[in-house]
Amino acid sequence: MYGTVRRSGRRLSGLEELRNNGVVKNVGEAPAAPAEELATGERSTRNRVARSILDHGPSTVAELAKRLGLTQAAVRRHLDALVADDVVAAREQRVYGARTRGRPAKVFALTDCGRDAFDQSYDSLAVDALRWIERTAGGGAAGEAAVAAFARDRIESQAEAYREAVEAAPPEKRAEALARALSADGYAATARNAPVGQQLCQHHCPVAHVAERYPQLCEAETEIFSRLLGTHVQRLATIAHGDGVCTTYIPHTTSTASASTAGRNPA
């Protein structure tokens, strides 16, 4: 997938191979030679590695090996190729809470280039539309308020399915129910326990590039999470702000919702 190949007389980069990872049937052509079959298998496995990082967020070599049933040596080989193609990048693992002794583990996360390979989005069109809304409202504070109103209306239209999933779950399982509903909409979300609460992690954001320019999209999403879960929530990190995962902190509480702390990572 990520190796460089020639197709129709031109070079096809590893990133293009990720976009074109469907099956192509060539009628009348001879079967692929063993070397070609091996290269195809390598690209398929590399695609699985990249997809696993997309679905689960920044991952260590050991985590990828366990999820994919590969040796750590094989995973490292594929990661080296993905790094060379600017699809993933290595960084130190973030530690929440008290640090343990020793250096943090190295994790691999998708780059913007890598995320783009999985997206078939209309980012430019969306930004132009929001810019028009902002300008038509008069710009400044009025323009920002108009974009925020659009963002709230957009997430409200999606929220009914989320609301049904959350209300059908017991209180202690509502974050997991919301994560499953978000995953059905392409956010690759998970819920995990954290000190005195839970973290809702969205490993993919279909509107990340638009939200870089218009954080009102993130703010409206955080507000709806607060209402759905019936509690104050806090957005700790966002992909749009350059973090590997959109992370929302949900405290353990039975109190009714208060105003949410919405928006970008305050760091």
N, C-alpha and C positions, 0 to 999 in steps of 0.2 A: 504493500500500500504506500509506504513512505519512501521506498527506493525510487530512484529516478529511472523512468522507462521512456521508450519512444512509442508514440501512437500517431498514426497518420502523418509520419514524417516530422513530428515536432516533439520536443522534450516535454514530459508531463511531470511536474514537481510532486513531491510527496504530499503537499497540502492538497493539490488537486486530486490526487489519488484518494485522499480521505473523503473528499466530496463525491467522488465517483466510485463508491464502494459497492454498487449493485452488481448483479451478474449480467455479463454481456455474452450473448450467443452469436458466434460467427459461423454462419452456414457455409459449408464447403471448405473450411480451413482444416489443416491437419491438426491432430491433437497436440497439446502443449508438450514440449520436451520436458524431461525430468527437471532440468535446471529452472525452467519457467514455472513449473508446478511448485517447486521449492520456493521461488521468489514470491509467488502468489500466496502461499501459505504463510510466509514471513509477514507479508503486508496485512493479511487477515488477522494474524495474532497481534500485530502492532495496532491495528484498528481496535481490537478488543481491549488492549491496554489503555488507549486514549479514551475509549468509551467508558471504561470502568472509572477513570479519573473524573470524567464528566458527571457520571451518575452518583459517585460517592464523595467527590471533593478531593482536596489534596491528600495524597496517599504515600505511604512508605513502600519501599521495595517489598518488605515482608507482607504487608497488607495486600498488595497487588498479587503477589505469588499465591497467597492463600485463596483469594477470591477467584483467580483464574486457573488454578491448578497447574501452575508453572513453577519451575525452579527459580530461585532468586537470581541465579546467573543469567537465565534466559530473560527475565524481566529487566535486568540491568542492561542487557544488550539492546533490547527494544527501546528502553528509555534513552539510551545514548543516541539512537537514531532519531527519536522524537525531539530530543533537545537540539540536535544538529539541524533539524527542520523547523525549529522555533515553534513547535507545537506544544511542548511542555517546558517548564523551567523548574530547577531545583531551588529549594529554600529551606531554612530552618523551621521546624514544626512549632506552631504557636502553642504555648502552655497556659492553660487557664487554671488559676489557683496557685498553690504552692509548687515551686519547681523541685524536681527530684535532682539528685546529684548526677553529675556528668553532663555532657553536651546534649542539646535537644536533637531528636532524630531528624534526618533530612527527609522532606516530603517533596513530591512532584505535583505541580499544579498546571492546569492548562493556561497557556498564554492567551492574550486577546486574539492572536492569529489562530490558535488552536480552537478557540470557541467559535470563531467565524466559520471554520470548516464544517461545523455541525449546524450552523444556522443558515436558513434560507429566509432572511428577514428583509424588511424594507425600512432600514434604519433611517436612511436619508429622507425618504418620504415622510416618515413619522416625525422627524425633527422639523422638517419644513412645515408640516401641519400644525405642530405645537407653536412654532415661531409665528405662524399666521394668527393663531388664537391670541397669543401674547400681544402682537402688534395691533390687532383689531380692537382689543380691549383698552388700548391706549398706552401700553408699555408700563414700565415701572412697577409699583406695587399692584396696580389694577391688573396689569398683564400677568403677573405672578399669581394673583388670586384666580384669574380666569383659567390658567393652566391647572391650578390646584383643584378647581371645581371639575374640570374635565377628568383629572386623574381619579377623583373620588367617584364620579359617575361611572368611569370605566371599571373600577374594581368592584363597585356595587353590582354591576351586571354579571360579574363572575362569581360573586360571593354567595349566591343562592345555593349552588351545589356544595360549596364549602360549609355553609350553615347547616344544611341537611346532614352532612357527614358528622359534623361536630356535635350536633344535638342528639344524634342517635348513639353517641358513645358515652360511657360513664365519665365523670369528671376527670379521673386520673388517666384516662386514655384519649382525652380530647386533642392534645397536641399531636399524638400519633395519627389520629383520624384526619386532622388538618393536613399533616404531612402527606398522607396518602392522596387526599383530594388535590393538593398542589402538584404532586407527581403526575396525576392524570392530566394536568394542564401543561406538563413539560418542565416543571421546576426541579425535578429530581430531588425531592425534599425528604429529610429524615428528622426524627425527634430523638433526643438522647438526654439522659439524666445529667444534671449539673448540680453544683452545691446549692442547696435550698431552692431548687427549681429545675427547669428543663431548658434545653436549647433547641429551637427549631432552626434547622440548617437547610438552606436552599442552595444546592450545588450547581444549579444552572439558572440563568435569568434570560428569558427571551428578549427582554427590553433593556438589557444592561447598557448598551451604547447610547440609547436614547436617555436613560436615566442619568448618565454622566452629565448631560446638559440640563436635564429637568428632574432634579431630585424629588419634586412633588409626587412622582410616580411611586418612589420608595415610601414617602411619608404617608400617602393614602393607603398603601398596602399595610403598613404598620398599624395605622388606625383601625383598619378592618379586622386585623388579627386580634387587637385588644377587645373589640366589641364581640367577636365570635367566641373568644375564650373567656369572656366575662372578667377580665383582670387587666391591670396595668401591664404592659410589655415594654421592653426596651430593645431597640435595634443596636446591636454591638458592632456589626460590620456589614458591608455591602460589596457585591461584585463591582457595582458601578463606581465605587470609591477606590477600587484597586485591590480589594481583598479577594481571597480565593473563594469565599463562601459568603452568602448572605446569612447572618446569624442573628436570631432574635431570642432574647432571654425572657422566659416565662416563669415568674416566681410561683412557688407553692402557696396558694391562698384560696380561700373560699369566698372572699369578699367580692362584691359586684365591681364592675369595671369603673376605673377612673380614667382620666385623660391619659393617653399614651405618650411615651417619649418617642417621637418619630424622627426619621431622617437618617442622616449619614453617621458613620462611625465618628464619634467625637474626637478620636485621636488625631 
